[in-house]
Amino acid sequence: MGGVDLLDSFIGNSHLTFEELYTTLVQIEAILNSRPLSPLSSDPNDLNPLTPGHFLVGRPLTALPVPKLDNINPTRLQRWERVESLRQHFWTRWHKEYVSELQQKTKWKYSKGSLKKGTLVIIKEEATPPMKWNLGRIIEVHPGVDGVTRVADIQTRKGIITRAFNRICPLPLDEETVEDQDLQRRGAC
């Protein structure tokens, strides 16, 4: 779904003042600019990604924690809570669709059916707060009986977890960089 369609689908019927609409659009811009592009460094212990925010303000964009407002009737929300509810709704939908799209591109265009040690990945989880990306580095892969890797151990900030390939998504520029480096080592470039 395109950005304009997504924006229209959830703001379309909201009656917002100019300031509320402007605030919502700026918050959506921050969400889009918080997405991870590639690893920030080649250090295998570094879990920090390069984001568009680095180019804009020199560091990753962050947001203050706010209680979830999705279970509250929208007519009971105050003006600021309505704007925050719109931000949370946009994040939930966009995050889910963006990671799924990245996963599909990685699976069919970049990946040759295997995960590699040291790859920085986004970990798919349902209830992540806005602008919070769960990242980790693959430290061990577990190929199946057919030789295709479908499960990996991942080092995260909270420890080591095991996830199936359908629950993780390698960063797109990380995969391209790895392939380019392999080609350069072989002397193909």
PyMOL commands that set and color helices and strands:
alter all, ss='L'
color gray80, all
select helices_A, chain A and resi 3-11+18-32+52-57+74-76+79-110+165-167+172-186
alter helices_A, ss='H'
color red, helices_A
select strands_A, chain A and resi 38-39+49-50+120-123+135-143+149-156+159-164+168-170
alter strands_A, ss='S'
color yellow, strands_A
deselect
rebuild
show_as cartoon
